[in-house]
Amino acid sequence: SGLICGNFTQLCHNATGADWFRMKNLGSDWSPWRPMEAVSEWESIPGVTVLVQYHAQGSASFMVGDCMSLESSCVTSYHESMNIFGDFNNWGMVETSIGRMMKLKHFTW
């Protein structure tokens, strides 16, 4: 999506109408809300999704993500992993790969 830029040290935003934003690397906490800017300093981790939430038009429901590794892009997601639980895997109480979901494309498991 082009969000990660500046050799993993910046985020290049394309969020027309946004007044505020916050960001995070997947698995860490959100940054504080900041006034909108075209480019922001941010230390991205190769292979880890970066999520940015924008506040625009009175709503904070605008979210984008990006993921890049050193060699290529990677699949973006809101979660590090996802699992399905049921009788077939004792509702997740047994350590097994049965029920582990696989990322298919951006935000799709």
C-alpha positions as CSV (number, residue, x, y, z in Angstrom):
1,S,0.0,0.0,0.0
2,G,3.0,2.3,0.2
3,L,2.5,3.4,3.8
4,I,5.9,2.3,5.0
5,C,8.6,4.5,3.4
6,G,12.0,6.0,4.1
7,N,13.8,2.7,4.5
8,F,11.5,1.5,7.4
9,T,12.0,4.9,9.3
10,Q,8.9,6.8,8.1
11,L,5.2,6.4,7.2
12,C,3.9,8.2,4.1
13,H,0.3,9.0,4.6
14,N,-2.4,9.3,1.9
15,A,-5.4,10.2,4.0
16,T,-7.2,13.2,2.5
17,G,-9.5,14.8,5.1
18,A,-7.9,13.2,8.2
19,D,-7.2,15.5,11.1
20,W,-5.6,13.1,13.5
21,F,-3.8,9.7,13.4
22,R,-2.2,7.1,15.6
23,M,0.0,4.2,14.6
24,K,1.4,0.9,15.9
25,N,3.5,-2.1,14.9
26,L,1.4,-5.2,15.3
27,G,1.8,-6.7,18.7
28,S,2.6,-3.3,20.4
29,D,0.5,-0.5,21.8
30,W,-1.0,2.4,19.9
31,S,1.0,5.6,19.8
32,P,-0.8,8.7,21.2
33,W,-3.1,10.5,18.7
34,R,-1.1,13.1,16.6
35,P,-2.1,15.9,14.3
36,M,-2.2,14.8,10.7
37,E,1.0,15.2,8.7
38,A,2.1,13.9,5.2
39,V,5.1,12.0,6.5
40,S,5.8,10.9,10.1
41,E,8.8,9.4,11.7
42,W,8.1,5.8,12.6
43,E,10.4,2.8,13.2
44,S,8.9,-0.1,11.2
45,I,10.1,-3.6,11.8
46,P,10.7,-5.7,8.6
47,G,8.1,-8.4,8.3
48,V,5.7,-6.9,11.0
49,T,2.5,-5.2,10.0
50,V,2.1,-1.4,10.7
51,L,-1.4,-0.2,11.4
52,V,-2.5,3.4,11.2
53,Q,-5.9,4.7,12.4
54,Y,-7.1,8.0,11.1
55,H,-9.7,10.4,12.5
56,A,-11.7,12.1,9.8
57,Q,-15.2,13.4,9.4
58,G,-16.0,12.9,13.1
59,S,-15.0,9.2,13.0
60,A,-12.0,7.2,13.9
61,S,-13.0,4.2,11.8
62,F,-10.5,4.7,9.0
63,M,-7.7,2.1,9.2
64,V,-4.9,1.2,6.9
65,G,-2.0,-1.2,7.2
66,D,1.2,-2.1,5.4
67,C,3.8,-4.8,5.8
68,M,7.2,-5.1,4.2
69,S,10.1,-7.5,4.6
70,L,13.7,-6.8,3.5
71,E,13.1,-8.8,0.3
72,S,9.5,-8.0,-0.6
73,S,6.1,-7.1,0.8
74,C,4.3,-9.4,3.3
75,V,0.6,-10.0,4.2
76,T,-1.0,-7.3,6.3
77,S,-3.4,-8.2,9.2
78,Y,-4.9,-6.9,12.3
79,H,-3.8,-10.0,14.2
80,E,-0.6,-12.0,14.4
81,S,-2.4,-15.3,14.2
82,M,-6.0,-16.6,14.2
83,N,-7.4,-20.0,15.2
84,I,-10.7,-21.8,14.9
85,F,-11.8,-23.7,18.0
86,G,-14.2,-26.6,18.3
87,D,-14.6,-30.2,19.3
88,F,-12.1,-31.2,16.7
89,N,-9.3,-29.6,18.6
90,N,-10.7,-29.7,22.2
91,W,-11.6,-26.0,21.9
92,G,-8.0,-25.0,21.7
93,M,-7.0,-26.7,24.9
94,V,-4.6,-29.0,23.1
95,E,-1.4,-27.7,21.5
96,T,-1.9,-28.6,17.9
97,S,-1.9,-26.9,14.5
98,I,-5.4,-28.1,13.8
99,G,-7.6,-25.0,13.6
100,R,-4.7,-22.6,12.9
101,M,-5.7,-20.3,10.1
102,M,-3.5,-19.1,7.3
103,K,-3.3,-15.5,5.9
104,L,-4.4,-15.6,2.2
105,K,-4.1,-11.9,1.3
106,H,-4.2,-8.6,3.1
107,F,-6.7,-8.7,6.0
108,T,-8.1,-12.1,4.8
109,W,-7.6,-15.3,6.6
